[in-house]
Amino acid sequence: MARYISQHTLACLTRQGAQQLSQKLHAGQEVAARRVLVNMQEGKMLVEFEAPDREALEKWLAKEKFHFDWLLRVELESTSDGNLQGI
């Protein structure tokens, strides 16, 4: 499965609301949320997903009514020594 990172803008969300969003993201069946990172002060959330392809992820986000600001496919990741490797 391919890996993606998305950014979302959160409006007037409490910590409990952010936790509920995180739980909903992790409960997905068609795609898998690996990590959810939230900045309450700036109202931003980054989510790392595994999905079959971009279209499947976009469809799932639309179905679950998760608006995203941008969506990025991750192709390379650094190892602990700084070298890049394919995903």
C-alpha positions, 0 to 999 in steps of 0.5 A, a space after each residue: 500500500 502507498 503512504 500519504 500525508 494529509 493536512 486538515 484545518 480544524 475549526 474550534 475543536 476541543 481536545 476531546 473533539 480532536 481525540 474523537 476525530 483521531 479515533 474515527 480516522 483509525 477506525 477506517 477499513 478502506 484506508 489505514 491511519 498510521 499517525 495523527 498529529 494535531 496542533 490545537 493552537 494553530 488548528 491544524 492536523 496532519 495524518 499519515 495514511 496507508 491506502 491502495 492509491 490516491 483515488 481510494 484515499 480521496 474517496 474515503 475522505 469524502 465519504 467520511 466528510 474529512 475535508 483536507 487542505 492538501 494530500 501528499 504521496 510519500 515516495 522516500 523516507 529517511 533512515 536513522 542515518 539520514 539516507 533516503 529509501 523507497 517506501 
